[in-house]
Amino acid sequence: MSIHLLHEVEKLKKRVLTLGALVEEQVRKSVEAASKRDEKLAAEVIAADAEIDRMEVDIEEDCLKVLALYQVVAGDLRFIIAILKMNSDLERIGDLAVNIAERAQFLSNLEPDEMPFNLRDMAAKAQAMLKKSLDALVNRDVALAYRVCAADEEVDNANRQAYAVLMEAVQKSPPRLKTLIHQFTAMRQLERIADHATNIAEDVIYMLQGEIVRHRAEKYSRLEPPRPQKL
C-alpha cells in the first residue's frame, strides 16, 4: 500500500468512526426523549440529522475518490466497500433516531400514560450492538462482529414480545390505542437499529475475512469466526 493510500484509508476510518459516535449519541438522546416525553430534546435530535446526512455524503464522495485515484485491490478494496456500506447503515440509524424523536414529540402532547414496553432495555440491547459493531471495526475483531450478529435474535425476540404486549394492552384499554401505537413504534425503530448494527458487523466480517455472511442462518448462533481448515 502506498503512503498516500494508507493516509486516505486512515482518514476514511476516522471519519466513519466520527459519524458512528454522532449516530450513537443521536440514538441515546432519542430514547431519553421518548422515555421522558422531552419535546425539547426530541427537537435537538431532529435538528442534528442534517449534519449526519452531510457527513454521509462526504464520506461516500471520499470513498469514490479513493477508488478513482488509486489502484485499490484485495484487503484495501474490501475496506473501501465495507466503509461505503457502513456509511449508509449509519445514516439510516440516524434516520431511525429521528423517527423515535418524532414519536417522543407526539407523546409529549398526549396525556401521561404508563408505558407497557421496556423501552430502555430494548434500547440498551440495540445500543450495545451498535457500539460493539463499531468496536469490531476499530479493533479488527472478527469474533466480536460474529457476537453482534448472534445478538440480533435476542432483539428480534424482544420486539415480538412487545407486539404481544401491545395486542393485549389494546384489547384491555382501547382508548389508549394512540399512545400505545407511538410507544410501540419507538420500540420497532430500535429493532431496526439493531438490524443495521448487524449489517455493520457483517461488513466487518467481509472486510477482515472476505466472507459474505449475509442471509446465512448459522451466523446467528456462531459466536466465534470459523477456524481455517488445514490443507
ChimeraX commands (.cxc) that place a marker at each C-alpha (Angstrom):
marker #1 position 0.00,0.00,0.00 radius 0.5
marker #1 position 1.36,3.42,-0.94 radius 0.5
marker #1 position 1.82,6.09,1.73 radius 0.5
marker #1 position -0.87,8.24,0.11 radius 0.5
marker #1 position -3.39,5.39,0.03 radius 0.5
marker #1 position -2.59,4.49,3.64 radius 0.5
marker #1 position -3.27,8.10,4.62 radius 0.5
marker #1 position -6.62,8.09,2.78 radius 0.5
marker #1 position -7.65,4.78,4.35 radius 0.5
marker #1 position -6.88,6.04,7.86 radius 0.5
marker #1 position -8.77,9.26,7.16 radius 0.5
marker #1 position -11.82,7.31,6.00 radius 0.5
marker #1 position -11.70,5.12,9.11 radius 0.5
marker #1 position -11.58,8.17,11.39 radius 0.5
marker #1 position -14.43,9.87,9.54 radius 0.5
marker #1 position -16.76,6.87,9.68 radius 0.5
marker #1 position -16.00,6.44,13.39 radius 0.5
marker #1 position -16.79,10.12,13.97 radius 0.5
marker #1 position -20.10,9.57,12.19 radius 0.5
marker #1 position -20.68,6.48,14.29 radius 0.5
marker #1 position -20.12,8.39,17.53 radius 0.5
marker #1 position -22.59,11.07,16.45 radius 0.5
marker #1 position -25.18,8.46,15.50 radius 0.5
marker #1 position -24.74,6.68,18.84 radius 0.5
marker #1 position -25.41,9.96,20.62 radius 0.5
marker #1 position -28.50,10.56,18.48 radius 0.5
marker #1 position -29.91,7.17,19.45 radius 0.5
marker #1 position -29.22,7.80,23.14 radius 0.5
marker #1 position -30.91,11.21,23.05 radius 0.5
marker #1 position -33.92,9.95,21.12 radius 0.5
marker #1 position -34.55,7.14,23.62 radius 0.5
marker #1 position -34.24,9.55,26.52 radius 0.5
marker #1 position -36.65,11.94,24.81 radius 0.5
marker #1 position -39.19,9.15,24.28 radius 0.5
marker #1 position -38.83,7.83,27.84 radius 0.5
marker #1 position -39.20,11.29,29.42 radius 0.5
marker #1 position -41.54,12.76,26.75 radius 0.5
marker #1 position -38.99,15.54,26.36 radius 0.5
marker #1 position -40.08,17.60,23.36 radius 0.5
marker #1 position -37.03,19.90,23.51 radius 0.5
marker #1 position -34.56,17.02,23.44 radius 0.5
marker #1 position -36.51,15.41,20.61 radius 0.5
marker #1 position -36.22,18.63,18.61 radius 0.5
marker #1 position -32.42,18.58,19.13 radius 0.5
marker #1 position -32.23,15.08,17.65 radius 0.5
marker #1 position -34.28,16.09,14.63 radius 0.5
marker #1 position -32.21,19.22,14.02 radius 0.5
marker #1 position -28.90,17.30,14.19 radius 0.5
marker #1 position -29.93,14.90,11.43 radius 0.5
marker #1 position -28.85,17.35,8.71 radius 0.5
marker #1 position -25.23,17.07,9.93 radius 0.5
marker #1 position -25.39,13.28,9.72 radius 0.5
marker #1 position -26.72,13.49,6.17 radius 0.5
marker #1 position -23.91,15.86,5.20 radius 0.5
marker #1 position -21.25,13.61,6.73 radius 0.5
marker #1 position -22.67,10.55,4.98 radius 0.5
marker #1 position -22.44,12.26,1.58 radius 0.5
marker #1 position -18.88,13.49,2.28 radius 0.5
marker #1 position -17.69,10.01,3.28 radius 0.5
marker #1 position -19.24,8.45,0.19 radius 0.5
marker #1 position -17.56,11.03,-2.05 radius 0.5
marker #1 position -14.20,10.37,-0.36 radius 0.5
marker #1 position -14.58,6.62,-0.89 radius 0.5
marker #1 position -15.33,7.12,-4.57 radius 0.5
marker #1 position -12.37,9.47,-4.89 radius 0.5
marker #1 position -10.02,6.86,-3.42 radius 0.5
marker #1 position -11.35,4.21,-5.82 radius 0.5
marker #1 position -10.85,6.58,-8.76 radius 0.5
marker #1 position -7.34,7.77,-7.85 radius 0.5
marker #1 position -5.65,4.60,-6.56 radius 0.5
marker #1 position -5.31,1.04,-7.73 radius 0.5
marker #1 position -7.12,-0.41,-4.75 radius 0.5
marker #1 position -7.01,-4.21,-4.52 radius 0.5
marker #1 position -7.51,-7.11,-2.10 radius 0.5
marker #1 position -7.99,-6.09,1.56 radius 0.5
marker #1 position -7.91,-2.37,0.82 radius 0.5
marker #1 position -10.70,-2.77,-1.72 radius 0.5
marker #1 position -12.78,-4.74,0.75 radius 0.5
marker #1 position -12.18,-2.00,3.31 radius 0.5
marker #1 position -13.47,0.74,0.99 radius 0.5
marker #1 position -16.52,-1.32,0.03 radius 0.5
marker #1 position -17.25,-2.05,3.70 radius 0.5
marker #1 position -16.93,1.63,4.63 radius 0.5
marker #1 position -19.37,2.58,1.87 radius 0.5
marker #1 position -21.94,0.14,3.22 radius 0.5
marker #1 position -21.36,1.03,6.88 radius 0.5
marker #1 position -21.71,4.69,6.00 radius 0.5
marker #1 position -25.16,4.03,4.56 radius 0.5
marker #1 position -26.24,1.97,7.57 radius 0.5
marker #1 position -25.12,4.69,9.99 radius 0.5
marker #1 position -27.11,7.30,8.09 radius 0.5
marker #1 position -30.19,5.07,8.27 radius 0.5
marker #1 position -29.69,4.62,12.02 radius 0.5
marker #1 position -29.66,8.41,12.27 radius 0.5
marker #1 position -32.99,8.49,10.44 radius 0.5
marker #1 position -34.42,5.90,12.83 radius 0.5
marker #1 position -33.29,8.01,15.80 radius 0.5
marker #1 position -35.24,10.90,14.25 radius 0.5
marker #1 position -38.28,8.62,13.98 radius 0.5
marker #1 position -38.02,7.84,17.70 radius 0.5
marker #1 position -37.68,11.57,18.44 radius 0.5
marker #1 position -40.83,12.26,16.43 radius 0.5
marker #1 position -42.68,9.67,18.49 radius 0.5
marker #1 position -41.40,11.48,21.60 radius 0.5
marker #1 position -42.88,14.73,20.29 radius 0.5
marker #1 position -46.27,13.10,19.75 radius 0.5
marker #1 position -46.18,11.52,23.20 radius 0.5
marker #1 position -45.30,14.85,24.84 radius 0.5
marker #1 position -48.63,16.23,23.62 radius 0.5
marker #1 position -50.70,13.32,24.94 radius 0.5
marker #1 position -51.93,12.62,28.43 radius 0.5
marker #1 position -49.24,10.92,30.58 radius 0.5
marker #1 position -49.64,7.16,30.43 radius 0.5
marker #1 position -47.60,4.26,31.72 radius 0.5
marker #1 position -45.50,2.58,29.04 radius 0.5
marker #1 position -46.14,-1.18,28.98 radius 0.5
marker #1 position -42.94,-1.76,26.99 radius 0.5
marker #1 position -39.42,-1.84,28.41 radius 0.5
marker #1 position -38.07,0.79,26.02 radius 0.5
marker #1 position -34.83,1.33,27.91 radius 0.5
marker #1 position -34.00,-2.38,27.97 radius 0.5
marker #1 position -34.58,-2.67,24.23 radius 0.5
marker #1 position -32.54,0.50,23.67 radius 0.5
marker #1 position -29.67,-0.87,25.77 radius 0.5
marker #1 position -29.54,-4.01,23.62 radius 0.5
marker #1 position -29.62,-2.09,20.33 radius 0.5
marker #1 position -27.08,0.50,21.51 radius 0.5
marker #1 position -24.72,-2.24,22.74 radius 0.5
marker #1 position -24.89,-3.91,19.33 radius 0.5
marker #1 position -24.12,-0.63,17.57 radius 0.5
marker #1 position -21.18,0.12,19.86 radius 0.5
marker #1 position -19.75,-3.38,19.53 radius 0.5
marker #1 position -20.06,-3.35,15.74 radius 0.5
marker #1 position -18.00,-0.14,15.64 radius 0.5
marker #1 position -15.53,-1.55,18.18 radius 0.5
marker #1 position -15.14,-4.58,15.92 radius 0.5
marker #1 position -14.18,-2.20,13.10 radius 0.5
marker #1 position -11.70,-0.25,15.23 radius 0.5
marker #1 position -10.03,-3.34,16.70 radius 0.5
marker #1 position -10.38,-5.53,13.60 radius 0.5
marker #1 position -12.12,-8.01,15.89 radius 0.5
marker #1 position -13.97,-10.57,13.77 radius 0.5
marker #1 position -15.05,-12.60,16.82 radius 0.5
marker #1 position -16.82,-9.55,18.25 radius 0.5
marker #1 position -18.52,-8.97,14.90 radius 0.5
marker #1 position -19.91,-12.51,14.99 radius 0.5
marker #1 position -21.22,-11.92,18.51 radius 0.5
marker #1 position -23.08,-8.84,17.31 radius 0.5
marker #1 position -24.74,-10.96,14.63 radius 0.5
marker #1 position -25.71,-13.55,17.25 radius 0.5
marker #1 position -27.24,-10.84,19.50 radius 0.5
marker #1 position -29.73,-9.78,16.84 radius 0.5
marker #1 position -32.00,-12.72,17.57 radius 0.5
marker #1 position -32.43,-11.54,21.17 radius 0.5
marker #1 position -33.58,-8.11,19.97 radius 0.5
marker #1 position -35.98,-9.72,17.48 radius 0.5
marker #1 position -37.47,-11.78,20.31 radius 0.5
marker #1 position -37.90,-8.65,22.45 radius 0.5
marker #1 position -39.71,-6.96,19.57 radius 0.5
marker #1 position -42.08,-9.92,19.18 radius 0.5
marker #1 position -42.80,-9.85,22.91 radius 0.5
marker #1 position -43.53,-6.11,22.71 radius 0.5
marker #1 position -46.02,-6.76,19.91 radius 0.5
marker #1 position -47.81,-9.34,22.07 radius 0.5
marker #1 position -47.93,-6.80,24.92 radius 0.5
marker #1 position -49.37,-4.21,22.51 radius 0.5
marker #1 position -52.18,-6.53,21.40 radius 0.5
marker #1 position -53.09,-7.37,24.99 radius 0.5
marker #1 position -52.99,-3.73,26.14 radius 0.5
marker #1 position -55.17,-2.56,23.25 radius 0.5
marker #1 position -57.79,-5.20,23.99 radius 0.5
marker #1 position -57.89,-4.24,27.67 radius 0.5
marker #1 position -57.95,-0.47,27.08 radius 0.5
marker #1 position -58.92,0.64,23.54 radius 0.5
marker #1 position -58.83,4.38,24.43 radius 0.5
marker #1 position -55.05,4.04,24.93 radius 0.5
marker #1 position -54.55,2.97,21.33 radius 0.5
marker #1 position -52.92,6.21,20.11 radius 0.5
marker #1 position -50.40,6.32,22.94 radius 0.5
marker #1 position -49.61,2.61,22.67 radius 0.5
marker #1 position -49.03,2.81,18.92 radius 0.5
marker #1 position -46.50,5.63,19.31 radius 0.5
marker #1 position -44.75,3.76,22.11 radius 0.5
marker #1 position -44.57,0.53,20.11 radius 0.5
marker #1 position -43.36,2.38,17.03 radius 0.5
marker #1 position -40.39,3.64,19.05 radius 0.5
marker #1 position -39.66,0.03,20.02 radius 0.5
marker #1 position -39.87,-1.02,16.38 radius 0.5
marker #1 position -37.30,1.61,15.39 radius 0.5
marker #1 position -34.88,0.16,17.94 radius 0.5
marker #1 position -35.29,-3.29,16.42 radius 0.5
marker #1 position -34.41,-1.83,13.04 radius 0.5
marker #1 position -31.38,-0.07,14.54 radius 0.5
marker #1 position -30.20,-3.47,15.76 radius 0.5
marker #1 position -30.64,-4.80,12.21 radius 0.5
marker #1 position -28.38,-2.04,10.86 radius 0.5
marker #1 position -25.82,-2.73,13.59 radius 0.5
marker #1 position -25.85,-6.35,12.41 radius 0.5
marker #1 position -25.25,-5.14,8.86 radius 0.5
marker #1 position -22.19,-3.23,10.05 radius 0.5
marker #1 position -20.88,-6.32,11.86 radius 0.5
marker #1 position -21.39,-8.37,8.69 radius 0.5
marker #1 position -19.38,-5.79,6.75 radius 0.5
marker #1 position -16.56,-6.06,9.30 radius 0.5
marker #1 position -16.54,-9.82,8.74 radius 0.5
marker #1 position -16.41,-9.28,4.98 radius 0.5
marker #1 position -13.63,-6.72,5.34 radius 0.5
marker #1 position -11.46,-8.99,7.50 radius 0.5
marker #1 position -12.23,-12.40,6.05 radius 0.5
marker #1 position -13.59,-11.74,2.58 radius 0.5
marker #1 position -16.63,-13.81,3.55 radius 0.5
marker #1 position -20.20,-12.66,2.88 radius 0.5
marker #1 position -22.31,-14.00,5.76 radius 0.5
marker #1 position -25.50,-12.11,4.93 radius 0.5
marker #1 position -28.59,-14.38,4.73 radius 0.5
marker #1 position -26.75,-17.24,6.45 radius 0.5
marker #1 position -28.74,-18.64,9.36 radius 0.5
marker #1 position -25.68,-20.05,11.12 radius 0.5
marker #1 position -24.24,-16.59,11.76 radius 0.5
marker #1 position -26.84,-16.03,14.49 radius 0.5
marker #1 position -25.64,-18.96,16.56 radius 0.5
marker #1 position -21.93,-18.73,15.78 radius 0.5
marker #1 position -20.08,-16.83,18.49 radius 0.5
marker #1 position -16.62,-17.22,17.01 radius 0.5
marker #1 position -15.31,-16.98,13.46 radius 0.5
marker #1 position -14.70,-20.22,11.60 radius 0.5
marker #1 position -11.26,-21.70,12.01 radius 0.5
marker #1 position -9.25,-22.04,8.80 radius 0.5
marker #1 position -9.13,-25.60,7.55 radius 0.5
marker #1 position -5.76,-27.33,7.29 radius 0.5
marker #1 position -4.72,-28.37,3.80 radius 0.5
marker link #1:1,2 radius 0.2
marker link #1:2,3 radius 0.2
marker link #1:3,4 radius 0.2
marker link #1:4,5 radius 0.2
marker link #1:5,6 radius 0.2
marker link #1:6,7 radius 0.2
marker link #1:7,8 radius 0.2
marker link #1:8,9 radius 0.2
marker link #1:9,10 radius 0.2
marker link #1:10,11 radius 0.2
marker link #1:11,12 radius 0.2
marker link #1:12,13 radius 0.2
marker link #1:13,14 radius 0.2
marker link #1:14,15 radius 0.2
marker link #1:15,16 radius 0.2
marker link #1:16,17 radius 0.2
marker link #1:17,18 radius 0.2
marker link #1:18,19 radius 0.2
marker link #1:19,20 radius 0.2
marker link #1:20,21 radius 0.2
marker link #1:21,22 radius 0.2
marker link #1:22,23 radius 0.2
marker link #1:23,24 radius 0.2
marker link #1:24,25 radius 0.2
marker link #1:25,26 radius 0.2
marker link #1:26,27 radius 0.2
marker link #1:27,28 radius 0.2
marker link #1:28,29 radius 0.2
marker link #1:29,30 radius 0.2
marker link #1:30,31 radius 0.2
marker link #1:31,32 radius 0.2
marker link #1:32,33 radius 0.2
marker link #1:33,34 radius 0.2
marker link #1:34,35 radius 0.2
marker link #1:35,36 radius 0.2
marker link #1:36,37 radius 0.2
marker link #1:37,38 radius 0.2
marker link #1:38,39 radius 0.2
marker link #1:39,40 radius 0.2
marker link #1:40,41 radius 0.2
marker link #1:41,42 radius 0.2
marker link #1:42,43 radius 0.2
marker link #1:43,44 radius 0.2
marker link #1:44,45 radius 0.2
marker link #1:45,46 radius 0.2
marker link #1:46,47 radius 0.2
marker link #1:47,48 radius 0.2
marker link #1:48,49 radius 0.2
marker link #1:49,50 radius 0.2
marker link #1:50,51 radius 0.2
marker link #1:51,52 radius 0.2
marker link #1:52,53 radius 0.2
marker link #1:53,54 radius 0.2
marker link #1:54,55 radius 0.2
marker link #1:55,56 radius 0.2
marker link #1:56,57 radius 0.2
marker link #1:57,58 radius 0.2
marker link #1:58,59 radius 0.2
marker link #1:59,60 radius 0.2
marker link #1:60,61 radius 0.2
marker link #1:61,62 radius 0.2
marker link #1:62,63 radius 0.2
marker link #1:63,64 radius 0.2
marker link #1:64,65 radius 0.2
marker link #1:65,66 radius 0.2
marker link #1:66,67 radius 0.2
marker link #1:67,68 radius 0.2
marker link #1:68,69 radius 0.2
marker link #1:69,70 radius 0.2
marker link #1:70,71 radius 0.2
marker link #1:71,72 radius 0.2
marker link #1:72,73 radius 0.2
marker link #1:73,74 radius 0.2
marker link #1:74,75 radius 0.2
marker link #1:75,76 radius 0.2
marker link #1:76,77 radius 0.2
marker link #1:77,78 radius 0.2
marker link #1:78,79 radius 0.2
marker link #1:79,80 radius 0.2
marker link #1:80,81 radius 0.2
marker link #1:81,82 radius 0.2
marker link #1:82,83 radius 0.2
marker link #1:83,84 radius 0.2
marker link #1:84,85 radius 0.2
marker link #1:85,86 radius 0.2
marker link #1:86,87 radius 0.2
marker link #1:87,88 radius 0.2
marker link #1:88,89 radius 0.2
marker link #1:89,90 radius 0.2
marker link #1:90,91 radius 0.2
marker link #1:91,92 radius 0.2
marker link #1:92,93 radius 0.2
marker link #1:93,94 radius 0.2
marker link #1:94,95 radius 0.2
marker link #1:95,96 radius 0.2
marker link #1:96,97 radius 0.2
marker link #1:97,98 radius 0.2
marker link #1:98,99 radius 0.2
marker link #1:99,100 radius 0.2
marker link #1:100,101 radius 0.2
marker link #1:101,102 radius 0.2
marker link #1:102,103 radius 0.2
marker link #1:103,104 radius 0.2
marker link #1:104,105 radius 0.2
marker link #1:105,106 radius 0.2
marker link #1:106,107 radius 0.2
marker link #1:107,108 radius 0.2
marker link #1:108,109 radius 0.2
marker link #1:109,110 radius 0.2
marker link #1:110,111 radius 0.2
marker link #1:111,112 radius 0.2
marker link #1:112,113 radius 0.2
marker link #1:113,114 radius 0.2
marker link #1:114,115 radius 0.2
marker link #1:115,116 radius 0.2
marker link #1:116,117 radius 0.2
marker link #1:117,118 radius 0.2
marker link #1:118,119 radius 0.2
marker link #1:119,120 radius 0.2
marker link #1:120,121 radius 0.2
marker link #1:121,122 radius 0.2
marker link #1:122,123 radius 0.2
marker link #1:123,124 radius 0.2
marker link #1:124,125 radius 0.2
marker link #1:125,126 radius 0.2
marker link #1:126,127 radius 0.2
marker link #1:127,128 radius 0.2
marker link #1:128,129 radius 0.2
marker link #1:129,130 radius 0.2
marker link #1:130,131 radius 0.2
marker link #1:131,132 radius 0.2
marker link #1:132,133 radius 0.2
marker link #1:133,134 radius 0.2
marker link #1:134,135 radius 0.2
marker link #1:135,136 radius 0.2
marker link #1:136,137 radius 0.2
marker link #1:137,138 radius 0.2
marker link #1:138,139 radius 0.2
marker link #1:139,140 radius 0.2
marker link #1:140,141 radius 0.2
marker link #1:141,142 radius 0.2
marker link #1:142,143 radius 0.2
marker link #1:143,144 radius 0.2
marker link #1:144,145 radius 0.2
marker link #1:145,146 radius 0.2
marker link #1:146,147 radius 0.2
marker link #1:147,148 radius 0.2
marker link #1:148,149 radius 0.2
marker link #1:149,150 radius 0.2
marker link #1:150,151 radius 0.2
marker link #1:151,152 radius 0.2
marker link #1:152,153 radius 0.2
marker link #1:153,154 radius 0.2
marker link #1:154,155 radius 0.2
marker link #1:155,156 radius 0.2
marker link #1:156,157 radius 0.2
marker link #1:157,158 radius 0.2
marker link #1:158,159 radius 0.2
marker link #1:159,160 radius 0.2
marker link #1:160,161 radius 0.2
marker link #1:161,162 radius 0.2
marker link #1:162,163 radius 0.2
marker link #1:163,164 radius 0.2
marker link #1:164,165 radius 0.2
marker link #1:165,166 radius 0.2
marker link #1:166,167 radius 0.2
marker link #1:167,168 radius 0.2
marker link #1:168,169 radius 0.2
marker link #1:169,170 radius 0.2
marker link #1:170,171 radius 0.2
marker link #1:171,172 radius 0.2
marker link #1:172,173 radius 0.2
marker link #1:173,174 radius 0.2
marker link #1:174,175 radius 0.2
marker link #1:175,176 radius 0.2
marker link #1:176,177 radius 0.2
marker link #1:177,178 radius 0.2
marker link #1:178,179 radius 0.2
marker link #1:179,180 radius 0.2
marker link #1:180,181 radius 0.2
marker link #1:181,182 radius 0.2
marker link #1:182,183 radius 0.2
marker link #1:183,184 radius 0.2
marker link #1:184,185 radius 0.2
marker link #1:185,186 radius 0.2
marker link #1:186,187 radius 0.2
marker link #1:187,188 radius 0.2
marker link #1:188,189 radius 0.2
marker link #1:189,190 radius 0.2
marker link #1:190,191 radius 0.2
marker link #1:191,192 radius 0.2
marker link #1:192,193 radius 0.2
marker link #1:193,194 radius 0.2
marker link #1:194,195 radius 0.2
marker link #1:195,196 radius 0.2
marker link #1:196,197 radius 0.2
marker link #1:197,198 radius 0.2
marker link #1:198,199 radius 0.2
marker link #1:199,200 radius 0.2
marker link #1:200,201 radius 0.2
marker link #1:201,202 radius 0.2
marker link #1:202,203 radius 0.2
marker link #1:203,204 radius 0.2
marker link #1:204,205 radius 0.2
marker link #1:205,206 radius 0.2
marker link #1:206,207 radius 0.2
marker link #1:207,208 radius 0.2
marker link #1:208,209 radius 0.2
marker link #1:209,210 radius 0.2
marker link #1:210,211 radius 0.2
marker link #1:211,212 radius 0.2
marker link #1:212,213 radius 0.2
marker link #1:213,214 radius 0.2
marker link #1:214,215 radius 0.2
marker link #1:215,216 radius 0.2
marker link #1:216,217 radius 0.2
marker link #1:217,218 radius 0.2
marker link #1:218,219 radius 0.2
marker link #1:219,220 radius 0.2
marker link #1:220,221 radius 0.2
marker link #1:221,222 radius 0.2
marker link #1:222,223 radius 0.2
marker link #1:223,224 radius 0.2
marker link #1:224,225 radius 0.2
marker link #1:225,226 radius 0.2
marker link #1:226,227 radius 0.2
marker link #1:227,228 radius 0.2
marker link #1:228,229 radius 0.2
marker link #1:229,230 radius 0.2
marker link #1:230,231 radius 0.2
view
